[in-house]
Amino acid sequence: MKLLAFCMLVILTFSAGAWAYPQDQLKDCILSSKQNPNIEGVSESSIENYCNCALELIVDEGKDIRKSGYECASKNFS
């Protein structure tokens, strides 16, 4: 019984984080962002961070799309 409790503790402690939004949405966001001529020359990591930020706010927290996009753009593209 102690072994089972220890195993469960280890599993819960070292489990990977969960994403609420599908990874397909992240890929779609990145691809569409790269097609935007206004962010030409922006690093790939900035685009990925922007998309991750926006999707977390929109999908995970249920915030407004336009406000979330602006907030994340100001954080990642300035």
Wavefront OBJ file of the C-alpha trace (Angstrom):
o trace
v 0.000 0.000 0.000
v 2.866 2.370 0.793
v 4.411 1.573 -2.582
v 1.165 2.424 -4.365
v 0.874 5.717 -2.491
v 4.496 6.550 -3.292
v 3.989 5.751 -6.991
v 0.894 7.942 -7.158
v 2.762 10.778 -5.473
v 5.616 10.494 -7.974
v 3.219 10.401 -10.935
v 1.325 13.458 -9.747
v 4.498 15.345 -8.964
v 6.245 14.760 -12.292
v 3.288 14.778 -14.680
v 3.484 17.071 -17.686
v 1.432 20.225 -17.884
v -1.788 20.179 -19.848
v -2.773 22.580 -22.607
v -6.394 23.593 -22.799
v -6.143 24.585 -26.444
v -5.302 22.014 -29.149
v -1.795 22.121 -30.562
v -3.349 22.409 -34.032
v -4.575 25.875 -33.081
v -1.056 26.876 -32.082
v 0.333 25.665 -35.416
v -2.433 27.469 -37.336
v -1.766 30.685 -35.414
v 1.955 30.500 -36.129
v 1.398 29.842 -39.842
v -1.113 32.656 -40.242
v 1.082 35.055 -38.257
v 4.022 34.359 -40.551
v 1.866 35.393 -43.519
v 1.167 38.798 -41.960
v 3.397 41.383 -43.706
v 3.281 43.661 -40.630
v 5.457 41.286 -38.605
v 7.967 40.472 -41.325
v 11.398 39.901 -39.826
v 10.103 39.004 -36.348
v 11.815 35.995 -34.796
v 10.058 32.640 -34.774
v 10.245 32.469 -30.982
v 8.434 35.821 -30.681
v 5.679 34.556 -32.968
v 5.361 31.324 -30.981
v 5.258 33.243 -27.705
v 2.616 35.574 -29.124
v 0.413 32.706 -30.282
v 0.811 30.840 -27.004
v -0.066 33.979 -25.042
v -3.096 34.782 -27.192
v -4.460 31.246 -27.131
v -4.046 30.991 -23.375
v -5.986 34.218 -22.862
v -8.687 33.427 -25.411
v -9.202 29.695 -24.858
v -8.041 29.094 -21.294
v -9.297 32.299 -19.701
v -12.182 33.122 -22.069
v -11.032 36.689 -22.701
v -11.919 38.870 -25.706
v -10.073 37.986 -28.920
v -9.163 41.527 -29.946
v -7.977 42.620 -26.499
v -6.013 39.403 -26.028
v -4.318 39.769 -29.402
v -3.353 43.359 -28.665
v -2.064 42.535 -25.183
v 0.075 39.655 -26.425
v 1.325 41.605 -29.445
v 2.483 44.442 -27.217
v 4.365 41.962 -25.037
v 6.045 40.031 -27.841
v 6.522 42.398 -30.766
v 7.826 45.565 -29.142
l 1 2 3 4 5 6 7 8 9 10 11 12 13 14 15 16 17 18 19 20 21 22 23 24 25 26 27 28 29 30 31 32 33 34 35 36 37 38 39 40 41 42 43 44 45 46 47 48 49 50 51 52 53 54 55 56 57 58 59 60 61 62 63 64 65 66 67 68 69 70 71 72 73 74 75 76 77 78
